[in-house]
Amino acid sequence: TRMQVFEVEDGMVVQVNCAYIIPPNRDMAFLNGTLHLLEPSAPRGQRLPIDFFLRTLADDCPHRAIGVILSGMGSDGMLGLGAIKEKGGLTLAQEPSEARADSMPANAVKAGVVDIVAPTSELVERIVAYVRHSATHLVDDVQPEAGVQSALDRIIVLLRNRSGNDLSLYKPSTLHRRIERRMALLQIAAIADYVGYLRDNPQELDLLFKELLIGVTSFFRDPPLWDYLRDVALPALFARHPDGQALRAWVPACSTGEEAYSLAMVFREALDIARPPGQFSLQIYATDLDVDAVDKARKACYPLNIAADLTPERLARYFVVDEGGWEIKVDTVEMLGAERLVYATMGQDTLI
């Protein structure tokens, strides 16, 4: 390459047309155009530096972030790409069949967090085409113009006819931004042309619908809130019912189930801490519009890199390693104070 290549030093400001390489035995974060180095928090063999970096990139440069996963072993980078996709950035992966080690790109593709899968010889061209389109088309958080709003309304009608779900109350700017992202991937310049493309290609309606669901989640997201639920809210609920109670909870938009299982774990831990005299049980209803996500939630199998979001104690108590991933133990739901998880797909026939 004709670019300058640097091994990163702490506090290094990123410049255009330069390449930066993480030094050994470090985690790296991106903040306000600057690279910061940190001591790894996980022991060697459990570190996920790519996930860590891509997550900071997604937080710092939401829809401007671009993540690429190339040949490599394991699943590092999968959660990072998910964070970028959630914030409206672009995600790419090398075609696994051409990779010397296909685990990393294959796991990312399997997780559904990759926008473009292509041979390495095509990735740069695809990135450049996307960036050129997005520089003039991707919108900020503003109300769409009248002509654009009319096109959005037509798209909402097409989505409703296809999926049975009404997205008319979706935030217009968010809806527009997600549509523009699909247009950039397809290299369609005008939203009116995209409406025509949707009418001719029903499978694009399915892809757009999944794009709008933004099915990205993680175990114990927003840790302070889970701590408050375990240490304050649930013990207070136990105290209000000293004779015990059969409790029920609903997790809407459960995606692939991490939040529902987190709730089950926290409930058991709250019982351990409060030790109420009465008998308590919890039945959790978890629902989502995404049929594929609900199917994954039912299977309760997750990649190895969820270890970044779970303490070693929780991993040991509730999970078992199975076929290269973490599977929630068969007896975990039975052990969790009679908690029962009921997964359902939201739709016209759903009874909640």
C-alpha positions in Angstrom: 0.0 0.0 0.0 1.0 3.6 -0.6 -0.6 4.6 2.7 1.4 5.2 5.8 1.0 2.4 8.3 1.3 3.0 12.0 1.3 0.8 15.1 -1.1 2.6 17.3 0.2 4.6 20.3 -2.2 5.8 23.0 -3.9 9.1 22.0 -3.0 8.9 18.3 -5.2 11.1 16.1 -6.6 9.3 13.1 -5.6 10.8 9.7 -7.0 10.2 6.3 -5.3 7.7 4.0 -3.4 6.0 6.8 -3.6 2.5 8.2 -3.5 1.8 12.0 -2.6 -1.6 13.6 -3.4 -2.5 17.2 -0.2 -3.4 19.2 0.0 -6.7 21.0 -1.7 -7.3 24.3 -4.0 -4.2 24.1 -7.6 -3.3 23.6 -8.2 -0.3 21.4 -11.1 2.2 21.5 -12.1 5.1 19.1 -13.3 8.4 20.6 -13.6 11.8 18.8 -11.2 10.8 16.1 -8.6 9.5 18.5 -7.4 6.0 19.2 -7.0 5.0 22.8 -5.2 1.9 24.1 -6.3 0.0 27.2 -5.1 -3.0 29.2 -7.1 -6.1 28.3 -9.8 -6.9 30.9 -10.1 -10.6 29.9 -7.4 -13.3 30.1 -5.5 -14.3 27.0 -7.6 -16.7 24.9 -10.9 -15.0 25.9 -10.2 -11.5 24.5 -12.3 -10.0 21.8 -10.4 -6.9 20.7 -12.3 -6.6 17.4 -15.7 -6.6 19.0 -14.5 -4.1 21.6 -13.1 -1.7 19.0 -16.0 -1.9 16.6 -18.5 -1.2 19.4 -16.6 2.0 20.3 -16.6 2.9 16.6 -20.3 2.4 16.3 -20.9 4.6 19.4 -18.6 7.4 18.1 -19.6 7.5 14.4 -23.1 5.9 14.2 -24.2 5.8 10.6 -20.7 6.7 9.3 -19.0 3.6 10.7 -18.0 0.8 8.4 -16.9 -2.6 9.7 -15.2 -5.4 7.6 -14.5 -8.9 8.8 -11.9 -10.9 6.9 -10.3 -14.4 7.4 -9.9 -15.5 11.0 -10.8 -18.1 13.6 -13.6 -17.7 16.1 -16.4 -15.2 16.2 -14.7 -12.0 17.3 -16.1 -9.1 15.3 -19.7 -10.5 15.1 -21.1 -8.4 18.0 -19.1 -5.4 16.8 -20.7 -5.6 13.4 -24.1 -5.9 15.1 -23.5 -2.7 16.9 -22.5 -0.9 13.7 -25.6 -2.2 11.9 -27.8 -1.2 14.7 -26.5 2.4 14.5 -27.0 2.5 10.7 -23.5 1.9 9.6 -22.2 -0.5 6.9 -21.1 -4.0 7.6 -19.1 -6.3 5.2 -17.5 -9.7 5.4 -15.2 -11.7 3.1 -16.9 -14.5 1.3 -16.2 -17.4 3.7 -15.6 -19.9 0.9 -12.5 -18.0 -0.2 -11.1 -17.3 3.4 -8.2 -19.4 4.6 -9.9 -19.4 8.0 -13.6 -19.0 7.5 -14.9 -18.9 11.1 -15.0 -15.2 11.6 -16.7 -14.2 8.4 -19.0 -17.2 8.5 -20.1 -16.5 12.1 -20.9 -12.9 11.3 -22.9 -13.9 8.2 -24.8 -16.6 10.1 -25.7 -14.0 12.8 -27.4 -11.8 10.2 -25.3 -8.7 10.9 -23.6 -8.5 7.5 -24.9 -6.2 4.7 -22.4 -7.3 2.0 -20.7 -10.6 1.5 -18.2 -10.6 -1.3 -14.7 -11.7 -2.3 -11.9 -9.5 -1.0 -11.3 -8.3 -4.6 -14.7 -6.6 -4.6 -15.0 -5.2 -1.1 -13.2 -1.9 -1.7 -15.4 -1.2 -4.8 -18.5 -1.9 -2.8 -17.5 0.3 0.0 -16.6 3.2 -2.3 -19.9 2.9 -4.1 -21.8 3.0 -0.8 -19.9 5.9 0.6 -20.4 8.0 -2.6 -24.1 7.3 -2.4 -24.5 8.0 1.3 -22.5 11.2 1.1 -25.4 12.8 -0.8 -28.4 10.8 0.3 -28.2 9.5 3.8 -30.3 11.8 6.0 -29.9 13.2 9.5 -32.6 13.2 12.1 -34.9 15.6 10.3 -38.5 15.5 9.1 -38.7 14.2 5.5 -39.9 16.6 2.8 -43.5 16.3 1.5 -42.5 14.3 -1.6 -40.3 12.0 0.4 -43.1 11.5 3.0 -45.5 10.5 0.2 -43.0 7.8 -0.9 -42.5 6.7 2.7 -46.3 6.3 3.0 -46.4 4.1 -0.1 -43.6 2.0 1.3 -45.5 1.6 4.6 -48.5 0.3 2.6 -46.3 -2.2 0.7 -44.8 -3.4 4.0 -48.2 -3.8 5.6 -49.5 -5.8 2.7 -46.5 -8.0 2.7 -45.9 -8.5 6.4 -49.3 -7.7 8.0 -47.6 -5.2 10.3 -48.4 -1.5 10.3 -45.3 0.8 10.6 -47.2 4.0 10.2 -46.3 5.2 13.7 -42.6 4.5 13.1 -40.5 7.6 13.6 -40.3 9.1 10.0 -36.7 10.2 10.2 -35.6 6.7 11.4 -37.7 5.0 8.7 -36.2 7.3 6.0 -32.7 6.7 7.2 -33.1 2.9 7.1 -34.7 3.1 3.7 -31.8 5.3 2.4 -29.4 2.7 3.8 -31.0 0.0 1.6 -31.0 2.3 -1.3 -27.3 2.9 -0.9 -26.6 -0.8 -0.8 -28.6 -1.2 -4.0 -27.3 2.0 -5.6 -30.7 3.4 -6.2 -30.6 7.2 -6.3 -34.3 8.3 -6.0 -36.8 7.0 -3.4 -39.5 6.9 -6.0 -37.4 4.4 -8.0 -37.0 2.4 -4.8 -40.8 2.2 -4.4 -40.9 0.7 -7.9 -38.1 -1.7 -7.0 -40.0 -2.9 -4.0 -43.1 -3.6 -6.1 -41.1 -5.6 -8.5 -39.0 -7.4 -5.9 -41.1 -8.7 -2.9 -37.9 -10.2 -1.4 -36.6 -6.7 -0.9 -39.7 -5.9 1.2 -38.7 -8.8 3.5 -35.1 -7.5 3.7 -36.3 -3.9 4.4 -38.7 -5.2 7.1 -35.9 -7.0 8.9 -33.8 -3.8 8.5 -36.5 -1.8 10.3 -36.7 -4.3 13.2 -33.1 -3.6 14.1 -32.8 -7.0 15.8 -29.6 -6.3 17.8 -29.4 -7.0 21.6 -27.1 -8.4 24.2 -27.2 -10.0 27.7 -27.5 -7.5 30.5 -27.6 -4.4 28.3 -27.4 -1.3 30.4 -26.0 -3.1 33.5 -27.0 -0.5 36.1 -30.6 -1.0 35.3 -30.3 -4.8 35.8 -28.5 -4.2 39.0 -31.3 -1.9 40.2 -33.9 -4.5 39.2 -32.0 -7.2 41.2 -31.1 -5.2 44.2 -34.0 -2.8 44.6 -37.1 -3.4 42.4 -37.5 -7.1 42.8 -36.8 -7.2 46.6 -39.4 -4.5 47.0 -41.9 -6.6 45.1 -41.1 -9.6 47.3 -41.7 -7.5 50.4 -45.1 -6.5 49.2 -46.2 -10.2 49.0 -44.7 -11.9 52.1 -46.8 -15.0 51.4 -45.3 -15.5 47.9 -46.7 -14.9 44.5 -46.8 -16.3 41.0 -45.4 -13.4 38.9 -45.6 -12.9 35.2 -43.4 -10.6 33.0 -43.6 -9.6 29.3 -40.5 -8.9 27.2 -41.7 -7.2 24.0 -39.3 -7.0 21.1 -37.3 -9.8 22.6 -35.2 -10.3 19.5 -33.0 -13.4 19.9 -33.9 -13.8 23.6 -30.9 -12.3 25.5 -33.1 -9.9 27.5 -35.6 -12.5 28.5 -32.9 -14.9 29.7 -31.2 -12.0 31.5 -34.5 -11.3 33.3 -34.7 -15.0 34.4 -31.2 -14.9 35.7 -31.7 -11.7 37.6 -34.9 -13.0 39.2 -33.0 -16.0 40.6 -30.2 -13.8 41.9 -32.8 -11.5 43.5 -34.3 -14.5 45.3 -30.8 -15.5 46.5 -30.2 -12.0 47.9 -33.6 -11.3 49.4 -34.5 -14.8 50.6 -38.2 -14.0 51.0 -40.2 -16.3 53.3 -42.9 -17.0 50.6 -42.7 -19.0 47.5 -42.2 -17.0 44.3 -42.2 -18.1 40.7 -41.9 -16.1 37.4 -43.4 -16.8 34.0 -41.8 -14.8 31.2 -43.6 -14.1 28.0 -41.2 -13.0 25.2 -42.5 -11.8 21.9 -41.1 -10.4 18.7 -42.2 -9.6 15.1 -39.1 -11.4 13.7 -39.9 -15.1 13.2 -36.2 -16.0 12.7 -35.2 -14.1 15.9 -37.8 -15.9 18.0 -36.6 -19.3 16.6 -33.1 -18.5 17.7 -34.4 -17.4 21.1 -36.1 -20.8 21.6 -32.9 -22.6 20.8 -31.0 -20.6 23.4 -27.6 -21.1 21.7 -25.2 -18.2 21.6 -21.7 -17.5 20.2 -18.6 -17.6 22.5 -18.2 -13.9 22.4 -21.2 -13.3 24.7 -18.6 -13.8 27.4 -17.9 -10.1 27.0 -21.3 -9.3 28.4 -21.5 -12.0 31.1 -19.6 -12.5 34.3 -17.6 -15.8 34.7 -20.0 -16.6 37.5 -23.1 -16.3 35.4 -21.5 -18.2 32.5 -20.6 -21.1 34.9 -24.0 -21.1 36.5 -26.4 -20.8 33.6 -24.5 -21.9 30.4 -22.6 -24.9 29.0 -20.2 -24.8 26.1 -21.6 -26.7 23.2 -20.3 -27.0 19.6 -18.3 -23.8 19.7 -20.8 -21.7 21.5 -22.7 -21.1 24.8 -25.9 -23.0 25.3 -28.2 -22.2 28.2 -28.3 -25.3 30.4 -31.3 -27.5 30.0 -32.1 -27.4 33.7 -31.5 -23.7 34.0 -35.1 -22.6 33.4 -36.3 -25.3 35.8 -33.8 -24.2 38.4 -34.6 -20.5 38.1 -37.3 -20.6 40.8 -39.9 -22.1 38.4 -39.4 -19.4 35.8 -40.9 -20.4 32.5 -40.1 -18.7 29.2 -42.8 -18.6 26.6 -41.7 -17.4 23.2 -44.2 -16.2 20.6 -44.2 -14.4 17.3 -46.3 -11.2 17.4 -48.9 -11.1 14.6 -52.5 -10.8 13.8 -53.3 -14.1 15.6 -51.2 -13.5 18.7 -52.9 -13.7 22.1 -51.2 -11.8 24.8 
